[in-house]
Amino acid sequence: MNDIFRSVINLISVLAIPVFMLVFLGWGYAKKIKVYEVFVEGAKEGFSVAIRIIPYLVAMLVAIGIFRASGAMDFVVWALSPITTLIGMPAEVLPLGLLRPLSGSGSMGLMTELMKTHGPDSFIGVLASTMFGSSETTFYVIAVYFGAVGIKNTRHALPAGLIADLFGMLGALFIVRILFGV
């Protein structure tokens, strides 16, 4: 049963991006949209957005650096370790789960470190990469993109984003445990 599930997951992972690309191109063709021209216009707009978000990006990166350097990350990992042990999550992966909503590059560094230490095909390596792909840099998105367009009241965006991150990470743990038979 595990081998069949693993084979289906592998097939989906190989086909997902090409299928999505074909669907979007086919949809654009069916709607008579000039996909390439629309893509180029979006890229032009993206460049101007990138210029506008630089101050927000710098502020967010400084805040993340202070959080990690102060030892707050280590304290939070220590406080949450009884819960992670209860659900079967290795303690090594918890810092990734905590940093991912804050920083894409910081969490990428942690994930790379986990893979160098434990190997990319290990339970921890696969769990780390699956968690990374199953979550978002929620605080970064809110700080940078909401700030760039002048939104000051984020209302339900932060709680909804953090709940989605939590369930993405729990879902990653569930799927990887099934794949590894743990």
Beta strands, then each sheet from edge to edge (+ up, - down):
end
